[in-house]
């Protein structure tokens, strides 16, 4: 979609030339200084009871008197917040579907001054509304006609042009990253294999000048990643260990490292999952998908820092070669792990990836994984679970999530939670009791992250949606991108 800006007086919006003019109105009353023609139309709609200044309300006016655009869409945001603005725009764009409009102009009225964040969410709301998976569905409807969206900038807002330009650029980069993450996650497991993920990162390397290595099983064996190998051994699909490097600063500057869990299909292994909704386990590479998406966004925005993306990708399948409950494996760190449940495999691939990250002498490492059903029970699908080794890192991750409208919630890492991971036969067990399952999973990972500042995002509740809206969300690409950009400052 083509995103652009246009400067205009907000008391003369009726003269804007577009197939549709979208007016997003914040507050319980019409703001002063509003275009006279549109104020009259809005008051009339309010008087008739066809429209209300309450969040979730919208109306389409055809051939509105005194307005140049043939369609006027009024959408109420309620409170003048970033979240409300995004929701109102998505509501308004939904009214345009099937109406044949190619170009829409959007004005935010009743909000505070234009900000980078508002311009960014303008792009992201539109990108989200326009996304439709087609790769394996030839019967999917054709793309909507809307392909140009103009953000109207108030002439009276002196700083608006500059901040909107920055916000649009960031929104387009993050939007492209989210779309890439969704495309990777939505592809079925027989398409989105570990090899496919490696090819996607190689393609990013070619287009964005990244250094990319894709390691095969022999290379992984040479590194001594016994934990990662143990998960992959039950599948005929070859594993891939993917490392990509964006270099935007001096080589002496310690990099930010993002680590993604890339289980391209998770059957549970010998600890087989129930059949119901097992198809959704193609989304178990959501962490890897979000790291790939964030890598793309960062590479397009070109911040002055170094970033390393690491993805451990394989399938978790049952077979005569598969990992068994009771087996003991040796991780790259040398720690031995007793396997009590083969469906707790994400932490087994991540622990070796975290050990591998040590070689980069990182400033900070954040791993991202659809790790536990327990996190879904704790936080649902609204916030990702967030763990951090120190308060400053936790604050940075939380702030990044709030800025991106991709929120997380800090969870505890008390030492007492590690008690449940004790084993009589290895240094650590791969699961504890059901109680506090997301926390004990994080405590397991923390054992392998002691040599650097470390954060962990459990995105089991946020990486995809089920039911009628089934599909990848692209989260937490926004959070990760904002976090990486914050480290450049």
Secondary structure, DSSP 8 states (H G I E B T S, - for coil): -EEEEEEE-GGGGGG--SSEEEEEEESSS--TT--HHHHHHHHHHHHHTS--SSTT-EEEEES-TT-SSSEEEEEEEES-SHHHHHHHHHHHHHHHTTS--SEEEEEEESS-S--HHHHHHHHHHHHHHH----TT-TTS----S--EEEEEEETT-TTHHHHHHHHHHHHHHHHHHHHHHHHHHHS-TTTS-HHHHHHHHHHHHHHHT-EEEEE-HHHHHHHT-HHHHHHHTT-SS--EEEEEEEE-S-TTS--EEEEEEEEEEE--TTS---STTGGGGGGGGHHHHHHHHHHHHHHHHT-SSEEEEEEEEEEE--STTS--TT-EEE-TTS-EEE-S-TT--HHHHHHHHHHHHGGG--SEEEEEE---HHHHHHHTTTSEEEEESSHHHHHHHHHHHHHHT--EEE----GGGGGGG--SSSSEES---STTHHHHHHHHHHTT-TTS-EEEEE-TTTSEE-GGG-EE--TTHHHHHHHHHHHH-
